[in-house]
Amino acid sequence: MMVEYKKAKSLIFDGAEQEIFNRSFDLSQQTALNVAVKLDDFASNNFEDLQKLLGKDDFEFIVKTGEFSPDGGFLNLYKNSDNLRLYFYKKNNTIVVFAYGEFQPGRYMLYLEGFWVQKI
């Protein structure tokens, strides 16, 4: 069961792809986590896999409160308002959702979409 959430859509990276690989992003101001994350920390965590981890009800809560929608394709991938693919980072009982991808040729963007806290 989710007990807290904050929709915190903010652009935290906008640039060439090679620039993001050595960057870390401090989430302490926007989330309840005192941690810096790198692309490697969440890039292999597809948002759709979150349903298996959380269960249907909590997953649907995140989709609804985050205002995420599937792309309508056969893979049913979730995307944000800029049509970027969603990923997640989980630490302890906090789930952080990011949107990342190529926005224009050679231009990559990373958004912090929000965070959700589970009751333990």
Secondary structure, 3 states (H helix, E strand, C coil): CEEEEEEEEEEEEEECHHHHCCCCEECCCCCCCCCEECHHHHCCCEHHHHHHHHCHHHHHHHHHHHCCEECCCCCCCEECCCCCEEEEEEECCEEEEEEEEEEECCEEEEEEEEEEEECC
